[in-house]
Amino acid sequence: MPKLPPNSLPAPAFDDPKHHLRIYHGDCLELLALIPESSVDLVFADPPYFLSNGGITCHAGKMVSVNKGEWDKLPGPDFGPVRARFDKVHDFNTAWLAAAQRVLKPNGSIWVSGTAHVIHSVGFAMQQLGFKLLNDISWVKPNPPPNLSCRYFTHATETIIWAAKNSKSRHTFHYKLMKEANRGKQMKSVWEIRPPEPWEKKFGKHPTQKPVALLERILLASSNEGDLVLDPFSGSGTTLLAAFRLRRHALGCELSADFLTLSLRRICSNLVQVDLSLTCVQFSLDPFPDPMDRSKCTHSRTVISSAARNLSSVLAGATFSRMPPQLQLVQQERRFYFIGRIKREVIFSVLADSLDDARQKFRASGRPDSDALFIVKTETEIYLA
């Protein structure tokens, strides 16, 4: 991540210094103006297509509206002159592309995705700004929604323009890697990649979400490990997620608070990994336990590990009796674990009734809030059968 001048950018909505991932909440034009010139290796952008005009489409066999939100509407009055409104769209594309060009390194490149509604404006603006057009990729969707009007061919592709910062740029392209990925043949500019899989929408849906596989191919083709990738319209966070998986640094901008929340949930789910291990659990419900020697209950880790490995086979052959209808709760606790921002391990744990209570105890321990990146809550209940 480049060293940014002090106070040059507002506080990020998400900042992971260990993996160099950062997301800002706000207008990309305002944020791009604050990023240092020639500091970004690669830009991927999926700008508004301006399709939200009251039309319809087909989704899961049903007729649905294409309206995605205010951010996707054509600027200007709904009934204003069409030419004037599209001139504003082109002005918008020219403005953000110029801002992205400024922050690109001399040998940096940019990828922009779009449909016919916007991609021609993007390509023309690139030519006006002096970008060097490298390829126009046709991303083919194997199962596109049908055309309901039956007056056009079914829309089955999106175009992705790849361009270098200017005619002097010596852009990065891993030709051999792409050839290997294409079974030893030169990779063509027609890519058949499925839309986002169900696991990619586990935490919510974005109307123009791109598949991780698409972004991974783009990053592998035109960037190196440790490069800084910028997404000015980060949406559901796919670019940052792909960057994390491929050991790139990433910077995102997102205007919508809802989509920002979605992207944070996706990214954090990949950053946090909880490993549970069985060591030894011992408790007694006897009010007056006998004085027998219980020290041997704590066996070596080898014995415990062996028991853990055999647990599934034991359960498979066990016979369970019906539990009585009334169970008695004998123990209940809620514990909060604070995971470090730099060193990903538990730096503090505490029993508390609520998250606010736990955070107060964390601060009372002498640690600032910034020391923790995640907080994990566990609840334990023990019932007497």
N, C-alpha and C positions, 0 to 999 in steps of 0.2 A: 504494500500500500504506500503510495507516495506520501511524503511528509507535507501535510497541509499547513498553510500559514495559521497562526493562532487566531481563533475566532472567525476564520474565513467561512465556515459553514455552521449552520445551527446544530444543536445536539441531535445525533441520529436517533431514529426510533429503535434501531437495533444495531449493536456493535459487538462483534466477536473478534477481539484482537488476536486471538490464538490462530484462527483460520483466515483472518483478514477479510471478513464479511461485514458489510455495513449497508444499512438501508435508511434513506431519508424520507420523511413524509412532507410532501409539498409539490409545487409546480416545478417541472424539470427545467423550464427556461430560467427560472430564478436560481435554481441550485447549480445548473451547469455553468452559470456565469461566475460562480464562486470557486469552481474547481480549477486548480492550476493548469496553465497552458501546457500542452505536450506532455501529459502525465498518464494517459490511458493507452493501453496496447490494443484493445479490441472493444468495439461497441456492437451490441446486438439490440435492435429496437423493433418493437411491435406496436407502432403508433395507432391511434384511433382510425378506424376505417370509415367512420361517419356513415354508418349503415342504419342508424336508429331514426328512421323516417316514417314509422307507422306501417311498414311492410310486414309480411308473414313469411315463415319458412316451415320446414318439417323437422320435427325432433321426436325420435322414438315412435314414429308412426302417427304423431299428432300435429295438428296445425298450431303453431305458436308464433308469438310476435318476435320480430328481430330487434326490438328496442332493448338495448343493453344498459342504458343509463345516460345521464346528461352529458357525460364526458365523450359520448360517441355520436352526439347530434351535430348536424351541420351548423356552423356559426351563423348568426343573423336570424331575422324573423322567419317563421315557418313558410310564409307566403311571399318572401322577398324575391327579387330577381335571382334566378338560379345561377347565372353567370357571376354575379357579385358574391354570392355565397361560396361558390367554388374558388373564386379568387382568394377569399379569406382562408380556405383550406390550403391552398398553395402557399400563401404567405406564412401560415403556421408551419407547414413542412419545411419551407426554406429557413425559417428562424431556428427551429430545433436542430436541423441538419448543420447549419452554420455553427451553432454552439457546440455540437458534437465534434465537428471538424477541428475546432480550436483546441479542444482538450486531447485530441488524438496525437500520439507521438508521430514523428516524421514517417516512420515505416508502419504505422498502424493502419488497421482496416475496419470497415463497418459492414454489418449485415442488417438489412431492413426487410421485414416481412409485410405482406399486404395482398389484398385482392385487387381486382381491376378497378374498384371504386376509388382507390387511393394510390396504388403503386406507380401509376404513370406520372402522377404529380411528383412523387418521391424521386423517380428516375430523372425527370426533367430538372428538378431542383438540384440534384447531384451534379448534373452536367453544367448547370449555371454556376455552381460553386467551385467547379474545378476538380471534383473527385475523379478518380480513374476507375471506370466501370470494369470489373473483372469477370463477373459471371452473373447471369440471372438463372437462379435455380427454380425448377418447377417441382414443388412438393406435391406429390400425388397422394390423395387420401383414398385408401382401398374401398371404404364403404361410405360414400358421401350421402347426405340426405337427398331424396328425390326432388325434382323440380315440380312444384304443385301446379303452376300455370300451364305446363306442357307446351310452352311457347319458346323455350330456350333449351340448350344442352344443359345437362346436370352439372353444376359447379363442383368439380372434383379436384381442383388444384389451388394452391396459393403460390405466389411468386416471391422469392427472396432474392433481393439484389445484394451482391457482394462487391464492394468498392474499396479501393485504397484511398488514403488521404489526398494524394495528388499524383500527378504524372511522374514525379521523381521518387515516389515511395517504392521501397524494396520490401513488399509485403511478405509475411510469413505464410508458407503453404507446405504442409507435410504430405507431399505427393506420394511417397512410398507407403506411408501409413494408410492413406486412402486407397491405394491400389491393393494393399494386403487385405483391407476390410472388404474389398470388392472381388475377392477370390482371384487375385493376381491380374485383374484387368483394370484399365484406366477407369476411374469412377466418372460417370457421366453427370450432366447437370440436371438429370431427372431422377428425383429421389422418391421412392415409395416407402413411406413411413406411416405407421398407424397413428391415429389420433391418441390423445392421452388415455392410458390404461386406467381401469377402475382404481388401482392402488394410488395413482397420481391424484385422484379426486377424493381421497379418504377424508381430508379435512375441509372440503368445500369445493365449489365449482366456480370457475371464472369463464365468462362467455367466449373469450378468445384464447383460452389456455393452450399453450404449445406443449407437445410431448417432450419429455426429458431426452429421449433418443435423438430428436432433432437438434436440440441444443448441444448435446454431447458431441455429435458429429461436427457441428460448426466449430466448437472450441478445440476439438482434436485436430481439425484441419488447419486452423489459422491462428493458433496461439500455443504458448509453451507453459509448462508448469511455472508457477510464480508470477505469470503475467496478470495485469490488472484488467478486468473486464467490466464494462459499464453498461447498465441497462437503464435508460431514462424513463421507460414505461414498464416497470418491473412486474406489475400485475400480481399474479399468483406466486411469483418468486422462482419460476422455473430456471431462469438464467443463473441466479445465485446458487440454486440447488445443484445444477450441473457443474458450476465452477467449483463448488465445495467437493463434489465427488471426484473431480479431475485435478484437484490441488491447484486451482487458479485462485487469485484474489478477486473479489467482486464488490462492486459499488452499485446500488440500486436507488431509483427515485420512484415514488408512487404517490399519486394525488389522493386516491380513495382510501379512507380509513378502514373500510371493510375489507378491501383487497390486501391492504397492508397487514391486517390481522391474519388473514388467510395465509399469506406468504410466511409470516413469522411462525405460525403453527407448523407449516410444512418443513421449514428449515430447522426449527428446534427439535422436531421429531427425529431428524437425522443427526443432530449434534449430540443428543443425549442417549446414552446406552446404559441400561441398568443391568448389572450382573448380580444374580442372587446365588449365594453359596450356602450350603448346609454345613454348619460347624457343630454345634451342640446346643440343644435347647433343653433346659431343665427347669421345672417348677413343681411345687408341691401344693396340694390342696388339703393335706392333713393338718388339723389344728395343732396336734402334738406329735410331730414326726418322731419315730423311734431313733435311738442314738446309733444306729448302724453306720458303718463307714461307707459313705457314698462317693469317695474320691475317685473310684474306678469308673465312674460314669463318664468321665471325660477321657475318651480314648484318643489315640493318635489320629491325625488327619487321614492317614492311609485307611484305617478302619472305617472312618466316617465317609470317605470318598467311595469306598467299596459299597457301603450301605446305600449311599445315594444312587450309585449305578444300578443297584439291584432293586431299587424302590419300585420301578415300573413293573418288573416281573412279579414282585410280591403282590402289588395291587391287582395285577391281572388275575392271579389265582385266588384272591381272597374272597370270602363270602361275608357280605355285610347284612346285619340285621336291621330291621326297620327302626328308625330313630323315634323316640317317644315324641308325642305331639307337643309337649311343653318342654322347652329348653331353658336353662337358667344361665343368664349372662354373668360370668364370674370375673371377667377382666376385660377392660376396654381402654385403649390408648390411641392417641393421635400424635404422630411424630413428624417433624419437618426436617428435611435434610437440605443443607445449602451447598450447592456445587460451585466450585471456584471458577472464576472467569478465565484465569490464565492456566492454572493447573486443574484439570478436570477430575476432581476427586471431592469427597465430602470434607468440607472445611469446618462445618459446624452442624450439630444436630441437637434438637431440643424437643421435649414434650410440651405441647401447647394446645389450647382449646381452639385457636383460630390462627389464620395466616398473619393477621395484624399483631397478635400476641407474640408469635414466633419471630417476626421481624423486629419487634421491640427488644426481645431478648438477644437477638443477633447483634443489634446496635449496642446493647448494654455490655456485650462481650468485648467491645472495643474495635469492632470491625465496621467499616463503612459499607453502605449498600452496594457500592460499586465492586466490592470484592466478590460478590456472588452473581453468576449468570443465570442459574436455574435454581428453583426450589421444588423439591419433590416431597409430596405428602403421602404418608402411609397410615393406614388405620388397621388396628389389630383388635379382634374380638375373640374371646375364648368362652365357649359355652359348656356347661355341664350337661352331659347327655342323660 
